[in-house]
Amino acid sequence: MVKHKIFEGASEKAHNFYKGWNQRMPDHLSMDVLLCCMFVHHGKDAEDRLRRFEQCRKDLTQDEALWVMSLLMLEKVINLASESDEAKTFYEQIKDVGKETKH
């Protein structure tokens, strides 16, 4: 997988950072998940991103693969949700609350 290429020949300090990261972070922010997200995200087009996902998916658990796809879709979901009437109303309420606290 991607992490093997990144950490190949790396120092013991880098390996310890990797292990420590996974112990401190929640599952959806594990180094494997984040590295796969970065690898897929930087594909040149949709076909390349799919190929990249399939390549790193081989080394992920089913849950990790789900986290990767979820994180990659997060920006799209946020954009769709922010266009809803409920979100617009919520943003207006937040804006009004911020004005009240500044006075």
C-alpha positions as CSV (number, residue, x, y, z in Angstrom):
1,M,0.0,0.0,0.0
2,V,0.9,3.6,-0.1
3,K,2.2,3.7,3.5
4,H,4.8,1.0,2.6
5,K,6.2,3.2,-0.1
6,I,6.2,6.2,2.1
7,F,7.9,4.6,5.1
8,E,10.2,2.3,3.1
9,G,13.7,3.2,4.3
10,A,12.3,5.6,6.9
11,S,13.9,6.1,10.2
12,E,12.8,4.4,13.4
13,K,11.5,7.8,14.5
14,A,9.1,7.9,11.5
15,H,7.9,4.4,12.2
16,N,7.2,5.3,15.8
17,F,5.3,8.4,14.8
18,Y,3.1,6.2,12.6
19,K,2.4,3.8,15.4
20,G,1.8,6.6,17.9
21,W,-0.5,8.4,15.6
22,N,-2.8,5.4,15.2
23,Q,-2.9,4.9,19.0
24,R,-3.9,8.5,19.7
25,M,-6.3,9.2,16.8
26,P,-9.8,7.8,16.2
27,D,-10.2,5.1,13.6
28,H,-11.5,7.4,10.9
29,L,-8.3,9.5,11.2
30,S,-5.8,6.6,11.3
31,M,-2.7,7.0,9.2
32,D,-3.8,4.3,6.8
33,V,-7.1,6.0,6.1
34,L,-5.5,9.5,5.7
35,L,-2.7,8.2,3.4
36,C,-5.2,6.4,1.2
37,C,-7.4,9.6,1.1
38,M,-4.4,11.7,0.0
39,F,-3.3,9.1,-2.6
40,V,-6.8,8.8,-4.1
41,H,-7.5,12.6,-3.9
42,H,-4.4,13.4,-6.0
43,G,-5.5,11.2,-8.9
44,K,-5.5,13.0,-12.3
45,D,-9.1,12.1,-13.1
46,A,-12.1,10.0,-11.9
47,E,-10.7,6.9,-13.5
48,D,-7.3,7.3,-12.0
49,R,-8.8,8.0,-8.5
50,L,-10.9,4.8,-8.8
51,R,-7.8,2.9,-9.8
52,R,-5.9,4.4,-6.8
53,F,-8.7,3.5,-4.4
54,E,-8.8,-0.1,-5.6
55,Q,-5.0,-0.2,-5.2
56,C,-4.9,0.9,-1.6
57,R,-8.2,-0.8,-0.7
58,K,-6.5,-4.2,-0.9
59,D,-4.6,-3.3,2.3
60,L,-7.6,-1.8,4.2
61,T,-10.2,-3.4,6.3
62,Q,-13.8,-2.9,5.2
63,D,-14.3,-0.3,7.9
64,E,-11.2,1.6,6.8
65,A,-12.3,1.5,3.1
66,L,-15.7,3.0,4.2
67,W,-13.9,5.7,6.2
68,V,-11.8,6.6,3.1
69,M,-14.9,6.9,0.9
70,S,-16.7,8.9,3.5
71,L,-13.9,11.4,4.0
72,L,-13.5,11.8,0.2
73,M,-17.2,12.5,-0.2
74,L,-17.4,14.8,2.8
75,E,-16.8,18.1,0.8
76,K,-19.5,17.2,-1.6
77,V,-22.0,16.3,1.2
78,I,-21.2,19.6,3.0
79,N,-21.7,21.6,-0.3
80,L,-25.1,19.8,-0.9
81,A,-26.2,20.3,2.6
82,S,-25.2,23.9,2.8
83,E,-27.5,24.7,-0.2
84,S,-30.6,23.4,1.6
85,D,-33.2,25.7,3.0
86,E,-32.6,24.4,6.5
87,A,-28.9,25.2,6.2
88,K,-29.5,28.7,4.9
89,T,-31.9,29.4,7.8
90,F,-29.3,28.0,10.3
91,Y,-26.5,30.2,8.8
92,E,-28.8,33.2,9.2
93,Q,-29.5,32.4,12.8
94,I,-25.8,32.0,13.5
95,K,-25.0,35.3,11.8
96,D,-27.6,37.0,14.0
97,V,-26.3,35.4,17.2
98,G,-22.8,36.6,16.4
99,K,-24.0,40.2,16.0
100,E,-25.8,40.1,19.3
101,T,-22.7,38.9,21.2
102,K,-20.5,41.6,19.7
103,H,-22.6,44.5,21.2
